[in-house]
């Protein structure tokens, strides 16, 4: 009897990732967001390899003309995609980085990380850490890239992440702790968690009762976790649920200031709110802001909308508040 049955599709994510019954994987070379790139020359950018072993790149952005004679803060933007999809090269990511660069007057660092299911967690978390260690290398190296060092202030670093990137940013905050001593002379001043992708075996109210037609619906949340957590684990895994049974207690860990932002119609809302409230109870410097009626990822999907503009002002004031 022949066992050469044709492999069939078992999982699909936003048309750019297909997983087959024989374990094979197809990835599109096209992004799931087909929008034009608004590259008008006001921002200079380039790609750099930060992990030769896994061939991982990051994209650097700086204003073509800086209005300031002082060096610019550094702002990491770690993309989202449920740990399974997304890239620094996707037009929505690049457009948002252009916007961050100009509006914040900052150097933007947009790193890639290994994606699941080929590379399940903790791969993405490890890569996030390597992308920040790369910056430390630039700060101390004799052969550092002057394109970066001439304009960047290594003492004023902020780490932000969108969705899965927000999860990575959280784990960086916990690992590096207040003042990021192991990164010296690089000094992280704060973290911006944009709709952080956390999970757990018990659904939150917003997950259970949120709109079924949400941009990030429950079925897709479930699929992203199924494809990205280690085989045999549950969504109470310590990298998924910050308050899970195996998770490190955050009460005694000293953290830098954290800004948590979420849309009011985002199914992840309650987890972000619960995270903020618990950390605040433990005396951490946390600011939680909810944008009414906004969907998951509203700021990159509609970067010129009024809520996205308000968010940019919020990030700007968070940066200026945490400079000293």
C-alpha positions in Angstrom: 0.0 0.0 0.0 1.4 3.4 -1.0 2.0 5.9 1.8 2.8 8.8 -0.6 -0.4 10.7 0.1 -0.2 14.3 -1.2 0.5 16.6 1.8 -2.5 18.8 2.6 -2.6 22.2 4.3 -3.2 22.1 8.0 -2.6 25.8 8.9 -2.5 29.1 7.1 -1.7 32.6 8.4 -2.8 35.7 6.5 -2.0 34.1 3.1 1.8 34.3 3.6 2.4 31.1 5.7 1.2 27.6 4.9 1.9 24.6 7.0 1.4 21.1 5.5 0.6 17.7 6.9 4.1 16.4 6.3 5.6 19.2 8.3 6.7 21.2 5.3 6.2 25.0 5.2 5.6 27.5 2.5 6.3 31.2 3.0 5.4 33.9 0.6 8.0 36.3 -0.6 5.3 38.9 -0.6 4.0 40.7 2.5 0.5 40.3 3.8 0.1 44.1 3.7 0.3 45.3 0.2 0.6 49.0 0.7 3.0 51.5 -1.1 6.2 52.4 0.6 6.4 56.2 1.3 10.1 56.7 0.9 10.4 60.4 0.0 14.1 60.8 1.0 13.4 62.5 4.3 14.6 59.4 6.1 17.8 57.6 5.4 17.9 53.8 6.0 20.0 50.8 5.6 20.1 47.1 6.5 22.8 45.5 8.7 23.3 41.9 9.7 23.3 41.5 13.5 23.3 37.7 13.7 25.4 36.0 11.0 24.7 32.6 12.4 20.9 32.9 11.7 21.3 35.5 8.9 19.2 38.0 10.8 19.1 41.6 9.8 18.0 44.9 11.3 17.0 48.0 9.5 18.3 51.4 10.7 16.6 54.7 10.1 17.7 58.2 10.7 16.3 61.6 9.6 18.1 62.9 6.5 18.1 66.4 8.1 18.1 66.6 11.8 16.7 69.7 13.4 18.9 69.1 16.4 22.6 69.6 17.0 22.5 67.1 19.9 22.6 63.4 19.3 19.3 61.5 18.7 17.6 59.0 21.0 17.5 55.4 19.8 14.1 53.7 19.5 13.7 50.0 18.8 10.6 49.0 16.9 10.2 45.2 17.1 7.5 44.1 14.5 4.5 41.9 15.3 2.9 38.9 13.5 2.1 36.4 16.2 5.7 35.1 16.2 4.9 33.5 12.9 4.8 36.2 10.2 6.1 39.7 9.6 9.4 41.3 8.7 11.3 44.6 9.0 10.9 44.7 5.2 7.1 44.7 5.1 5.8 48.0 3.8 3.5 48.6 6.8 6.5 48.2 9.1 8.8 50.3 7.0 6.2 53.1 6.7 5.7 53.2 10.4 9.4 53.3 11.0 9.7 56.3 8.6 6.9 58.0 10.7 8.6 57.1 14.0 11.9 58.4 12.8 10.6 61.8 11.7 8.0 62.4 14.4 10.2 61.3 17.3 13.4 62.7 15.8 15.1 59.4 16.7 17.3 56.7 15.2 15.0 53.7 14.7 16.3 50.2 14.9 13.9 47.6 13.4 15.2 44.0 13.9 14.0 40.8 12.4 13.8 37.6 14.5 13.4 33.9 13.8 9.8 33.0 13.1 7.7 30.0 14.1 6.8 27.2 13.4 10.3 26.6 12.0 11.8 28.3 15.1 9.5 28.1 18.0 9.8 30.2 21.2 12.2 31.0 22.8 14.0 31.7 19.5 12.3 35.1 18.9 13.0 36.3 22.5 16.7 35.3 22.2 17.0 37.2 18.9 15.4 40.3 20.5 18.2 40.2 23.1 20.9 39.8 20.4 19.5 42.8 18.5 20.1 44.9 21.6 23.5 43.4 22.3 24.4 44.4 18.8 23.8 48.0 19.8 26.2 47.6 22.7 28.8 46.3 20.3 28.4 49.4 18.2 28.7 51.6 21.3 32.1 50.1 22.3 33.7 49.0 19.0 36.6 50.8 17.4 35.1 49.7 14.0 31.6 50.9 14.8 29.4 52.1 11.9 29.8 55.9 11.9 26.5 56.2 9.9 25.0 55.3 13.3 27.5 56.5 15.9 27.7 60.1 14.5 24.0 60.7 15.3 22.9 58.2 18.0 22.9 58.7 21.7 23.6 55.3 23.3 22.6 56.7 26.7 19.0 57.3 25.5 17.6 54.0 24.3 13.9 53.0 24.2 12.6 49.6 23.3 9.2 49.2 21.7 7.4 46.3 20.3 4.1 45.8 18.4 2.0 42.7 19.4 4.5 39.7 19.4 7.2 42.4 19.4 5.6 43.8 22.6 5.9 40.4 24.2 9.6 40.5 23.2 10.0 44.0 24.7 8.4 42.8 28.0 10.9 40.0 28.2 13.8 42.3 27.5 12.6 44.7 30.3 12.6 41.7 32.7 15.9 40.4 31.6 17.8 43.7 31.5 16.1 45.2 34.7 16.3 48.8 35.6 19.2 50.8 34.0 20.2 47.8 31.8 23.6 47.3 33.6 24.7 44.4 31.4 24.4 46.6 28.3 26.7 49.5 29.4 27.4 52.0 28.0 24.0 51.5 26.3 21.3 52.7 28.7 17.7 51.7 28.1 15.3 54.4 29.6 12.0 52.8 29.0 9.8 50.4 27.1 6.7 50.9 24.9 4.5 47.8 24.6 2.0 48.3 21.8 -0.9 45.8 22.1 1.5 43.2 23.6 0.8 39.6 22.6 0.3 37.7 25.9 -1.8 34.6 26.4 -3.0 32.0 28.9 -5.0 28.8 29.1 -8.0 30.7 30.6 -9.5 33.2 28.2 -9.8 36.8 29.3 -13.2 38.5 29.0 -12.2 40.5 25.9 -10.9 37.3 24.2 -14.1 35.3 25.0 -16.6 38.1 24.2 -14.7 40.2 21.7 -15.9 40.7 18.1 -15.6 37.5 16.0 -14.7 39.6 13.0 -11.8 41.4 14.8 -8.7 42.0 12.8 -6.9 39.7 15.2 -9.7 37.2 16.1 -9.6 34.4 18.7 -9.1 31.7 16.1 -6.1 33.4 14.7 -4.7 34.1 18.2 -5.1 30.4 19.0 -3.4 29.5 15.7 -0.4 31.8 16.3 0.1 30.3 19.8 -0.3 26.7 18.5 2.4 27.3 15.9 4.8 29.3 18.1 4.9 27.7 21.6 7.2 24.7 22.2 5.5 21.4 21.2 3.7 19.9 24.1 3.4 23.2 26.0 0.3 25.2 26.7 -0.4 29.0 26.6 0.6 29.1 30.3 4.2 28.8 29.1 6.3 31.5 30.9 7.0 33.3 27.6 3.3 33.5 26.8 1.7 34.2 30.1 3.7 36.6 32.3 1.6 35.4 35.3 1.5 31.7 34.5 2.3 28.9 37.0 5.9 28.6 35.8 6.5 32.4 35.3 9.0 34.3 37.2 7.4 36.5 39.9 7.8 40.1 38.7 7.1 41.7 42.0 10.7 41.8 43.2 12.2 42.7 39.7 13.1 46.3 39.3 11.9 47.5 35.9 12.4 50.7 33.8 9.3 52.7 33.1 6.8 51.0 30.7 4.1 52.5 28.5 1.4 50.0 27.6 -1.0 50.9 24.7 -4.0 48.9 23.4 -7.1 49.4 21.3 -10.5 49.3 23.0 -11.7 46.7 20.4 -8.6 44.6 20.6 -9.2 41.1 21.9 -5.8 41.4 23.8 -7.0 44.4 25.7 -7.8 42.7 29.0 -4.5 41.0 29.2 -2.7 44.3 28.6 -4.8 46.0 31.2 -4.3 43.2 33.8 -0.5 43.2 33.1 -0.4 47.0 33.8 -2.6 46.9 36.9 -0.5 44.1 38.5 2.8 45.8 37.8 1.4 49.1 39.1 0.3 47.3 42.3 3.9 46.1 42.8 5.1 49.7 42.5 6.4 49.6 38.9 6.3 52.8 36.8 3.6 51.8 34.4 1.3 54.0 32.2 -1.6 52.2 30.6 -3.5 53.9 27.7 -6.5 52.5 25.9 -7.7 53.9 22.5 -11.4 53.6 22.3 -12.9 51.4 19.5 -9.5 50.8 18.0 -8.5 47.5 16.6 -5.3 45.5 17.0 -2.4 47.3 15.2 -4.5 50.4 14.4 -1.3 52.5 14.4 0.4 50.6 11.5 -2.7 49.9 9.6 -3.9 53.5 9.7 -0.7 55.4 10.5 -2.3 58.8 9.6 -5.5 58.4 11.6 -6.2 60.6 14.6 -5.7 57.8 17.1 -2.3 57.0 15.6 -1.3 60.6 15.7 -2.4 60.8 19.4 -0.3 57.7 20.1 2.7 59.3 18.5 2.4 62.3 20.8 2.1 59.9 23.7 5.3 58.1 22.8 7.0 61.4 22.3 6.1 62.6 25.8 7.0 59.2 27.3 10.5 59.6 25.7 11.0 63.2 27.0 9.7 62.3 30.5 12.2 59.5 30.8 15.3 61.2 29.5 16.6 62.4 32.9 
